[in-house]
Amino acid sequence: MRILDQRIALAPNDLDLKAWHARVLGWSGNLAAGQQEYLAILTLSPNDPDVWAGLANVYTREGKKNDALLALDRAVQLDPKRADLHAAHARAMREAGKRNASRAEFQKALSVDPTSTEARAGLHSLRGEPKNELRLGNETDFLSYSAANHGSSANLSTRWTPLLGTSFGFGAYQRGGVVAEKLTASATAHLPRWGALTAGGAVGHDNAVIPKSEAFFDFDRGWKTGEATVLRGLELDYGQHWYWYQAARILTLSGTAIFYLPREWSFSLAATGARSACSGTGAAWRPSGSMRMVFPLAASKTSQLSGNIFFAAGTENFASADQIGGFASQTYGGGLRFRFAERQDVSCAISHQRRTQNRTDTYLGLSYGIHF
């Protein structure tokens, strides 16, 4: 930037220098100034496709998808024989959800330049998105005061349309030598401009160790703020969950805020209030809360490794709905997620929970997911 300022002082009317100035402003994250610089150049030179493409890049990073599309429309009109402009135009269409138009534009880029790696990669990215996720999991709680608890699960989630998704799951649990199973089902409506609303329930062969039945709903809403600030996005979630045991009824109210940060970091805060009503006793509310940090560790073209750490505290077990009791706890833990192929990943988690009466619970979980 210092070099550019010096050169512009010597040649204040050099539009190429001004374009580089705008480009470096964008690279440094000063998107508003970069946008103004590009617009000022276009008032003097409205027929430069590179300036229009640079302005579109700034608009994209600011989250202004429609403005980016209009700018690239103009760039392609000015020089329709450039494969790089067609590829950039196609990427903007893809980001705006215009997949068919994006595919056609990538193909135009290839017709102009059959060797374009950008166009080939773009067409590859438009392959049919997987609609299903099958996740298999296993978890163990090593208890200091009892035999270990075990659980296994299988869950199939399907996105039938952009507006509707479903999820079906089966879980098997071993508690103190007693085996129980449950089936879970839910449906999610993805409401444009509103968020996602999920409702569902579960029924179980409980054997007095898990809920006989459950019902729940959840509302999730997110906002993308672009790349101009430290906060790249915000997601808020609210949910209610009812559990009916043989001798107890529990209602939980939960809220979560997720803050999306630069370089794929995120930080979340969650709070839960649990109302327990047991036979022969009155109802009581108990609070719990947790915080979690997610961060990238390594990445390549075909794989990605990320990690997380968390801390939670409460007066009832925040993690396992079937642990009823008036104990206090603090939990420390973390995990890893390794995406080793485009549509496959494995995740692991470990935590240590310290409870009242000098009791501990060490948790170990492992899951495998495949998208198809």
N, C-alpha and C positions, 0 to 999 in steps of 0.2 A: 504493500500500500504506500509505503514511504517513497519507493522508486517511482510509482505511478504518479503520485502527487508532484514530484519534482519534474517529471516529463510533461505533465499537463500544464504546469506553470510555464514551461517553455513553448508549448504548442496547445494553447487553450481551445483551438477549434478542431483538434484531431479526434474524430469520432471513434476511431479504432481504440485510442487510448481510453476514451470515456467508456467504451464497451468493456474493456478489460477492467476498468475501475469498478463497474457495476458487477462484473463477474466475481471479482475478489471480495466485494462486499457480501455477496451471497455465500461464498465459501466460508467467510468468517462468521456467518450467522446473522449479519445485520440485514435481514430480509427487507424491512421497510425502506431502508436507504437504497438498497439495490433496486427495488421496484421503481422508486422515484427516478433513479438514474437512468434506467432503461426507458421509462416513459418520456423523460426529457430528450433522450437520443432520438426516439421515434418521432418527436415533433419536428426534428430537423432532417431525419432520414427514415421515412416511413416504409421504405421498400427493401430493408435489409433483413433477410430471413434469419440470420444468426442472432440479431437483436430480438426478434420476435421469439425465437427458440429460447434465448436466455431469460426473457421475461416470463415465458411459460414455466421454466424450471423454478423460478422464484414463486410463482403462483402455486405450483404443485406443493412446494415445501411449506407454504402458508396454509395449505388445505383448501385453496380456492380452485376446485376441480373444473368448474365451468369456465372460469376465466382462462385457465391453462389451455383448455380445449380450443377456445376462440383464438388465442394467440398462436397455437400450433396450426389451426386451420389456415390462418393468414400466412404463416411461414411456408407451408406446403404449397399454397397457391402461388407464392412468389418464386419457388424453385421446386417444381414437381419431380425433378430428375435426381434428387438427393435421397439416397436410401436412409441416411441417418435421421432426416427430418420425418420421413414416413414412419420409422421405428419409434421415434419420440412421440409422434402423434398417436400411434397405436397404443403405446404405454399409457398415455393420458386417457384414451378411450377405455382401456382395461380398468384403470383406477376409478373411472366414472361408472363402471358396471355395464358398459356397452361392449359386450364380449364378441358379438358377431361382427360389429363394425371394426373392432380391434383386430380380429383375425384377418379380415379383408385388407386392412391397412398394412399389417405385417407381410401379407402376401404381395402387396404392391412393392414394399421395400425389397423383397426377394426378387421380384421381376426386374427392378432397377439394378440391383446388385446381388447376383446369386451367391456371392461369397459372404454376405452380411451375417456375421455371428449374432449381432443384436436381434435381427429379424428371426433367425432360427430359434434363439433362446426365447424370444417372445411367443412364438407359436407353440413351443414346448410348454410354456407357462399356462397356455390356454387350454391344455388338455382338460378333459372333464374333471372338475373338482370332485374328490371323493365325498359320497353322501353318507357313508357309514363309518362308525368307529366301534371296533370290538376291543374291549379292555378286560384282561384277566388279571386278577390280583390275589395276593396272599398276605396275611398279616398275623403277627404274634405279639402278645403282651406277656412279658416275663414279669410275674408278680412276686414280690418279696414275701408275701404272706399266704400264697396259695399256688396251686399248679398253674401253669401257663394257660392263657386263653388263645384260641386259634380261630382264624376266619379265612374263608375263601370266597371269591366273588367273580361273577361274569356279568358284563353289562354291554348291551348293544344300543348305540344311539344312531338315529337315522334322521337326516334332513331331507324330508320328502319334497318340499318346495322352499323357495326363499322365505316363505311366511310360516311354515309349519315343520316342527320336528317332534320326534318321539324318543323315548328311552325305556328299555326293559332290562331288568336285572334280576339275578338270582344270587343269594348269599347263603352260605352254610357256616355255622358257628359252633364251637365247642367251648363250653363254659363249665369247668369243674367236672369234666367227664360226661356232661349232658350235651347232646347234639340238638341243634335247632336250625330251621331253615326259614327263609322268607323270599317272597316275590315282590318286586317293586316295579311300578309303571308310572310314567309321567308324559305329559305333552307340553310343548313350548310353542307359543305364538310369538313370532318376531314382528312387532308392530312398527311400521315405518314412522320415524320421528318421535316415537314414544319409548321403545325399548323392547325387552323380552319378558313375557309373562309365562311362568311355568306353574303347573298344578299337577298333583299326582297323589299316590298313596301306596301302601304296602300291606300285605297280609302275611302272617307267619304261622308256622308250626312251632309255637313258642317254647313249649316245655318249661314255662315259667322263668326263662332266662333272657328272652328278648321280647319286644312288644308283640302283642297279638295282632295289632293293626296300627296303621299310621296314616296320616293325611298331612299334606303340606302345600304351600304355594310360595312363589318367589317372584320378585320383580327386579329387573336389572336394567340400568340405563347408563350409557356411556357418552362421553363427549371427547372429540379430538380437537386439540387446540393448535396443532401445527408444530413447527420446529423452531419458532422464533423465541420461545421461552423455555425455562428449565422444565416446567410442567408440560409434557407433550400430550397428556390425556388424563381424563378422570372417569372413573367408573364407580357408581353407587349401587348397592344391592340391599334389598330388604326381604326378609323371609319369615314365615311362621310355620311351625311344625308341631303337630299333635302326636303324642305317643300314648297308646293304651296298653298297659300291662295288666296282668291278672289282678294285681293288688295296688296299682298306682296309675295315676294319669299325669302326664307331663305336657306342658306347653312351653315352647321356646320361641322367643322373639329375637331376631338377630339382624344386625346391620353391619355392612362392610363398605369401606371406602378404599379404592385402589388408585394409587397415584403412579402414572406412567412417566418415567424419567428418560433422559438421553441415554444412548448406547444400550437400549433394551433392559435397563434396570427398572424395577418397580418396587413400590413400598405400599403395604396395606395395613389397615387398622380394622379390627373387628370387635364387636361387643355383643354379648348374648345375655338375655335375661331368661331364666328357666323357672317356671311355676310348677312345683311338685305338689300333688295331692295324693297322699297315701291313705289306705284304709285305717280308720281309727285315729288319724291325726289331722290337723288342719292343713290348709294350703300355705305354702311359703314361696317367696321369690328369692332366687339366688343369682348373683351376677357373675360373669366371667368375661375376659377379654384377651385378645392376642394381637401381636404385630409380626409382620413377616417381610423380609427383604429377598427379592429374587434378582439374580445377576447372571450375566453370561460368563463362561469360563474359557471356551474355545469353540472355533467354528472353521469349517471348510466348505467346499462346494456341495458335499454330499452328507455332511454330519454336523451336529451341533451339540455342545455340552453346556448345560446351565446348572446353577445351584441355588439353594435357598437356605436361609436360617430363620428361626422364629422363636418367640417366647410367648408364653401364655400363663395366665393366672386366673383363679376363680375359686368359688366355694362349692363347685361341683365339677365333675370331669367334663371339660369342654369338648373332648374329642370323641368319646364313645357314649352314644345315647343310652346304651343298656346298663351303664354304671350308675345306679341310683344310690344316692347317699349324701349326707350332709358333711362332707369333708372338704377341706381346703387343699389347694394344690398349686404348684408352680412347675411349669414344663418348659424344657429347653430342647431344641431339636433342629434338624436340618435335613436336606435331601439333595439328590442329584437327578437330573433328567437328561438322558442321552438319546438324541435322535440319530440313529445310525444309518437310516435309509430315508428316502423321500417320504415314505408313508408308514414308517415303523419307529417306535421308540420304547425305551424301558425307563422306569422311574423307581427310585428307592428312597425310603425315608426312615429316619431313626430319631427317637426322642427319649428323654429321661424325665419322668414325672416324680416329684417328691410330694408326698401327701402327709396329712396329719397322722399322728400315732406312729411316726417313723416308718411309714410304709412307702414303697417305691413301685413304679411301673416303668419298665423299659420296653419301648415299642419298636418293632422292626417291620417294615412293609415293603413289598416289591410288586410291581405291576408291569404288564406288557400290553402295548396298544398297537393296533394295526388299522389303517384307514383304507377303505376300498369303495 
